[in-house]
Amino acid sequence: MLSSVKSFTRRASAVIAITGGAIALSAWHAAFHLHLLRSVPPANATVSVAPDSIRLWFSQAPELKVTTVKVTGPGSADVPLAPLARGDSSLVVAAVKATMAAGAYTVAWRTMARDGHVARGSFAFTIGSTTR
């Protein structure tokens, strides 16, 4: 009986160690993938003046040629954007080509790092006043 308890304890300890190691490795690996660090306008912010561009800073230099940014506004209307530009190695800038009225907006982005890992996400912001 004591032998089976020791055997069970050893197996349970091994399972816990392997699971813990897998979780730690997964978190370590995710830290090296490209992800959005910050944006202007900030996620979930209410701004008083419409932005003249959407600025996205990433944790790594994104591949600009495969990067997309889409902004939708009130009534799910697409906001026209100029072709994307690089601000610095990790900054992507999408100039807004039209007047943005007060209301809720969603920014959806998709990009890829040099390692081929595709990242995507979205965030919302609100314009509390009127135009830019």
Phi, psi and omega in degrees: 000314179299323179297319181289328177292317178297319180296315178298317180298317178296316179295318179296319178297319179295318179297317179296317180295317180294316179297315178299319178295319179295319178295315179297318179295320179297316178295319179296316180295317181296329181296339182265354177277150178298136174208160180286126179269314180198169181213159170229117000293153180292152176302135176066016181272157168248121180252149182272338181236137179297139180287150174268354175202160172253126182241128183236122177256128182249164180286343177219167176290118178280154175281104187300324184294340178246009180274137175232146174225129179232131178242126175242144184242202180307136182073017181062024179285136176288137175266124180292133181237149173286164175305145182296147178229156177264129177274313171213193187298332183245004184254131173245133182241129175242104179289138179275129184259005182218167177286134178253121180280169176299145178145188183265138181231152175235134175251121176246132182229155176212135180207179181217142175272168179300334180282000179090355180287122179272135177233147178210159178185181178205161175206163181245155169210164182233138172262119184272336177256207183260245196270174180272000000 
